[in-house]
Amino acid sequence: MEFNQLKDAVLALEPSEQKRLITEVLTEIMPKVCTDEACLSRIRHFVDEETVKTYKQQHMDGI
């Protein structure tokens, strides 16, 4: 399967399956492929303090 086919298949998944892909598959792939600063910087963008703050506000800090 080529990259664009894979991308289209992932984007066609239900949101719950996309979330599962992120939490299960990507966590296994990341340590193997994300070893340079550009990749790490991109990943850090997803978990910056403002994103975490917004998430906590939306979910009442886990209450």
Secondary structure, DSSP 8 states (H G I E B T S, - for coil): --HHHHHHHHHTS-HHHHHHIIIIIIHHHHHHH--SHHHHHHHHHHT-HHHHHHHHHHTGGG-
